[in-house]
């Protein structure tokens, strides 16, 4: 598959993330499963291609510190300089074309430049950990489970 050159990013409402969150991440659960209690506190972004009026990829960014069991010794970050991204999803028919990578880079830029964060983290499905590593993130801590799906925590430095 070829990369898509023209991708635009826009801040969107939490409601505009729900369809992709549901179909990509947890299709066998009710839609309520992909709603986050603090969605109204986050910053939500969509990737748009010219042929679509709805986002083809979504990501949600929150100012949220790492859990205390994941704080490395001497990390130096304060809770106000750490962001977390969640519910990152790309339409399956468009995966592997660079859209997710571009949206992730956009989220990193927003977290750094607009939110003033030095670190960003996520809980990544173990099956996607290598994808995140190729984009500058590193694993942190032990494998854990959400239902029967193995996850690993990932983080990246945005600024020093």
N, C-alpha and C positions, 0 to 999 in steps of 0.2 A: 504494500500500500504506500502511496505517496503522502508526503506531509501536505497539510493545507496551509498555504501562505497567508491568506487573509483571515485573521481571527480577531474579533473585537471583544473587549472586555467591558462589562458594565456592572455597576453595583445594582443589585436586584433585591427584591423583598424576600423574606424567608419563605413566603408562600410559593414564590417562583422556583424554589429549589426542590420542592417536595416531590414532584413527579419523577425526576431523575434519581433523587435519593432513594425513593421507594423501588423503582424498577431495577436499578442497578445494584443497590446494596442489600436490600432486605425484601425481595419480591414475594416471599412466602409468608410475610407478616402483614398485619393490617397497616394502613398508611400511618396511623398514630405512632407506630414503632420508630418512624424516622423523624418525628418531631422532637426538638430539643427544648427543655424547659426554659433555657435562656436565649432562645433564638432571637428574640427582640433586642438582645444586648450585643449581638454579633454583627459582623460586616459580611454580607453575602455577595458573591460575584458569579457572573455567568459568562461563559464563552459563547460567542455568537458567530455563525458563519453566514455569508450573504444569502444563502438559500433558505434560511430559517428565521422565523419570528420569535422562537423560543430558544432558551439556552441549550447547547449541546453538551455542555459540561458545567458543573457547579462546584463551588467550594465555599465554606463558611469559616471565618476567622474571628477568634475571640481573644481578648486579653485575658490570659489564664496561666497561672504559674504551673510549673511541673509539680506533680504530686511529691510530697516530702520523701517518699521512698525512691524517687528517681533523681533527686538532686545530687549531682556529683560534688565531691569535696571541693571547696574553694571555687564554686561556680561563679560567684561574684554578681550574678544577675539578681535584680530585685523583682518582686512580683509584677511591678509595672512595666518591666522591660521584656516580658515573655509573652509570646502569643501562641495560640494553639489553633490548628486548623482541623476541621471535622467535616464529615459528610461530603467528601470529595468524590465526585462521580462523573463519568464521561459516558455518553451514549455508546453502547457496545459496538454498533456498526461503524463508529468513527474512532475507536481506540486504535492505537498504533500509528496515528497520523500526526502526532506532535501537539495536538490540542491540549491534552492534559498537562504536558510539560510546560507549555506556554502559560496555562492558567496557574499552575503551581508557582512559576517564576513571578507572575503578576501578584499572587498572594504574598510571596516573600517580600516583594518590593513594597507593597502596601503596609505590611507589618513593620518593615524597617523605616520607611520614609514618612508614612502618615501616622502610624501608631507609636513610633519611637522605640520599637522592640529590637533587642540584640539577639534574641534566640526565638526559634519557633519549633514547635513539637507537634506530634500526633500519635495516636494509636493506630498502627498500620496492620492490616492483615498480613500474616507471615508470608503468604503467597506473593505479596507485592513489595516486600522489604528490599529486595535487590533493585527493583525499579527506583525506589526512593534513594538507595545508596548511589546509584548512577547519577542522581540529581543533587548530590552533595549532602545527604543526610546520613547519620550514623545511628546504629542500634544502641539502645540504652536499657539495661536491666534484663529481666527474665521474660520468657514467653508466658503469656497468660491467655485466658479464654473468655470470649463473649459467646455464650451459648456453646456450640461445639466448634467454633472457628478460632484457630490460634492467632494471636496478635503479638506484636512486639512494639515497644515504644521507640520512636525515632525522633531525632532532633537535629537541628542545623543552627550554626551561628550565622547571623545576618550582618552583624557589625561588631567590631572590636573596639 
